[in-house]
Amino acid sequence: MTALSLENMPPVRGRLTAHRPMAELTWLRVGGPADILFQPADVEDLCAFLKALPEDMPVFPVGVGSNLIVRDGGLRAVVIRLGRGFNTIEVEGDLVTAGAAALDAHVARKAADHGLDLTFLRTIPGSIGGALRMNAGCYGSYTADVFTSATAVTRDGEVITLTADDLNFRYRQSDLPTGAVLVSATFKAPKGEPADLHARMEAQLAKRDETQPTKDRSAGSTFRNPAGFSSTGMADDVHDLKAWKVIEDAGMRGAKRGGAQMSLKHANFLVNAENATAADLEGLGEEVRKKVYDSAGIRLEWEIMRVGET
């Protein structure tokens, strides 16, 4: 593999940084350095960079780090983080087009200003790129429900349009071409009264603050709700059984490992309670998974992405 150093990077109009600590870029505030961090100025800058970057150099796109554990050894890759050139939000009729770096909450609010209902995005931490990648959702609505199309830049620097079939949305996941970077997405939103939509979002925020550790350093829900369990028996892709319930039943609410803890307020939230390392957080998560399997025979699946070297 070609050495990952600033000397081997193509010329850019954006910003290149060597050995960038990822702990500064994730909500959990953990993670070793990325070999190279690239913050492109715009789509053209991103295309030119990827086209000129040697094929054997790995690329890893990140959003705002709201759903990510970077391990303590860091990332041997070119990490691409989109910024101001990718956070525009445009509304035309019932279509909302947002840059991949636009925050979910900002998109929900601007849509509501125009009488369009994307209220489910209001309480989801992170950016639109992450919402697409994880098929983010809450209150019974998912990104896939309103998705129309997305624009991405491939690893070889070409701009492509992605459809729902391309992304293959599933519960808390979707597919992307390897090395591709999402740059924008368009959603078709139901209509509503702006005042009603804003009131609904305020109520959702209040409920979230009552039930989730929003003041703590977390990455949102740690594990996906177990698939195939419903109140009426076994069923495919049904998620009536909640991860927090099986974690609590396994006696792991409030469990600690180093500076990591399963939140006392919500058992499915892994929090950096006191200067945790990535190893503390991931290790506690794996301990929870083992306890739940031993007690209930259920294998919890991580919702938080874990990347990098130990």
TADA-V766754 format. One record per residue. N is the residue number from 0. PSI is psi in radians with two decimals (none if undefined). OMEGA is omega in whole degrees, 0 to 359 (* if undefined). Layout:
BEGIN
[[N,PSI,OMEGA] [N,PSI,OMEGA]]
END
This chain:
BEGIN
[[0,2.40,177] [1,2.42,183] [2,2.40,178] [3,1.66,180] [4,2.79,180] [5,-0.57,181] [6,-0.44,182] [7,0.11,181] [8,2.52,175] [9,2.78,176] [10,2.50,182] [11,2.83,170] [12,-0.31,177] [13,-2.54,186] [14,2.31,175] [15,2.31,180] [16,2.33,177] [17,2.54,174] [18,0.87,183] [19,2.08,179] [20,2.12,182] [21,-0.29,177] [22,-0.48,180] [23,-0.17,186] [24,0.15,179] [25,2.60,182] [26,-0.49,179] [27,-0.15,177] [28,0.75,174] [29,2.80,174] [30,2.39,176] [31,-3.03,186] [32,2.60,166] [33,2.44,179] [34,-0.83,179] [35,2.36,170] [36,2.21,177] [37,2.20,177] [38,1.67,186] [39,2.64,179] [40,-0.63,182] [41,-3.07,183] [42,-0.71,182] [43,-0.69,178] [44,-0.73,179] [45,-0.77,180] [46,-0.83,182] [47,-0.69,180] [48,-0.87,183] [49,-0.60,179] [50,-0.63,183] [51,-0.27,183] [52,2.27,179] [53,2.44,186] [54,-0.48,184] [55,0.03,176] [56,2.07,180] [57,2.53,181] [58,2.40,178] [59,1.87,178] [60,2.46,174] [61,2.69,175] [62,-2.15,179] [63,0.15,175] [64,0.46,184] [65,-0.22,184] [66,0.77,193] [67,2.31,165] [68,2.04,171] [69,2.17,184] [70,2.84,190] [71,-0.39,178] [72,-0.14,178] [73,-2.93,187] [74,2.16,174] [75,1.30,185] [76,2.94,167] [77,1.90,179] [78,2.24,181] [79,2.11,181] [80,2.07,182] [81,2.54,182] [82,-2.36,189] [83,-0.50,179] [84,-0.03,186] [85,0.45,184] [86,0.34,179] [87,2.68,177] [88,2.11,181] [89,2.46,181] [90,2.26,177] [91,1.95,185] [92,-2.19,178] [93,0.30,180] [94,2.34,176] [95,2.11,178] [96,2.15,184] [97,2.46,173] [98,2.68,184] [99,-0.41,180] [100,-0.07,177] [101,2.34,180] [102,2.46,180] [103,-0.76,182] [104,-0.69,180] [105,-0.68,179] [106,-0.76,179] [107,-0.75,183] [108,-0.77,181] [109,-0.68,177] [110,-0.76,180] [111,-0.65,178] [112,-0.54,180] [113,0.23,178] [114,0.55,179] [115,2.39,190] [116,1.65,167] [117,0.62,188] [118,-0.46,181] [119,-0.39,180] [120,-0.29,190] [121,-0.66,184] [122,0.13,180] [123,2.10,179] [124,2.53,175] [125,-2.94,185] [126,2.99,185] [127,-0.65,177] [128,-0.78,177] [129,-0.65,179] [130,-0.68,177] [131,-0.80,183] [132,-0.66,185] [133,0.06,186] [134,0.96,185] [135,2.59,179] [136,2.88,172] [137,2.92,181] [138,0.56,176] [139,0.04,179] [140,2.54,181] [141,2.76,178] [142,-0.70,181] [143,-0.49,183] [144,-0.49,184] [145,0.00,185] [146,2.39,175] [147,-0.95,180] [148,2.90,177] [149,2.72,174] [150,2.38,180] [151,2.80,173] [152,2.20,183] [153,2.95,181] [154,-0.44,179] [155,0.23,171] [156,0.26,179] [157,2.47,177] [158,2.24,181] [159,2.75,174] [160,2.34,181] [161,2.38,176] [162,3.06,177] [163,-0.63,178] [164,-0.67,179] [165,-0.72,184] [166,-0.39,176] [167,1.01,182] [168,2.39,173] [169,3.13,180] [170,2.01,176] [171,0.52,177] [172,2.79,174] [173,3.03,181] [174,2.45,175] [175,2.57,173] [176,2.45,182] [177,2.22,178] [178,-0.07,181] [179,2.59,179] [180,2.07,176] [181,2.37,180] [182,-0.39,177] [183,2.89,178] [184,2.64,178] [185,2.37,182] [186,2.52,173] [187,2.01,190] [188,2.47,173] [189,2.71,181] [190,2.69,178] [191,3.01,177] [192,2.25,182] [193,-0.78,181] [194,-0.71,180] [195,-0.71,181] [196,-0.75,179] [197,-0.67,178] [198,-0.70,178] [199,-0.74,181] [200,-0.64,177] [201,-0.69,178] [202,-0.68,178] [203,-0.71,178] [204,-0.74,179] [205,-0.73,178] [206,-0.71,179] [207,-0.77,182] [208,-0.50,179] [209,-0.55,191] [210,-0.22,184] [211,2.66,182] [212,1.17,186] [213,-0.29,179] [214,-0.16,182] [215,2.86,176] [216,1.85,181] [217,3.10,176] [218,0.58,183] [219,-2.74,181] [220,2.33,184] [221,-0.76,184] [222,2.60,174] [223,2.59,172] [224,2.41,185] [225,2.30,180] [226,2.62,171] [227,0.11,179] [228,2.23,178] [229,2.93,181] [230,-0.25,181] [231,0.19,180] [232,-2.89,183] [233,2.42,177] [234,2.66,180] [235,2.35,173] [236,0.69,173] [237,2.46,190] [238,0.77,177] [239,-0.54,178] [240,2.16,186] [241,2.49,180] [242,-0.70,182] [243,-0.58,183] [244,-0.77,181] [245,-0.52,175] [246,-0.78,178] [247,-0.75,180] [248,-0.47,179] [249,0.02,178] [250,0.41,186] [251,0.07,171] [252,2.24,179] [253,0.03,180] [254,2.58,183] [255,2.67,171] [256,1.98,186] [257,-2.25,179] [258,0.14,181] [259,2.62,179] [260,2.51,167] [261,2.15,190] [262,2.43,174] [263,-0.44,183] [264,-0.62,180] [265,2.00,191] [266,-0.29,180] [267,0.32,176] [268,2.06,175] [269,2.18,186] [270,2.60,172] [271,1.63,187] [272,-0.59,185] [273,1.51,176] [274,0.81,179] [275,2.66,168] [276,2.91,174] [277,-0.63,179] [278,-0.66,176] [279,-0.85,185] [280,-0.87,181] [281,-0.67,179] [282,-0.73,178] [283,-0.71,178] [284,-0.74,179] [285,-0.60,176] [286,-0.71,177] [287,-0.80,180] [288,-0.73,180] [289,-0.76,180] [290,-0.73,179] [291,-0.71,178] [292,-0.74,180] [293,-0.62,185] [294,-0.53,187] [295,-0.10,181] [296,0.35,181] [297,2.25,177] [298,1.80,178] [299,2.48,177] [300,2.36,179] [301,2.36,168] [302,-0.55,175] [303,2.33,176] [304,2.34,177] [305,2.22,184] [306,2.84,173] [307,-3.03,185] [308,2.53,179] [309,none,*]]
END
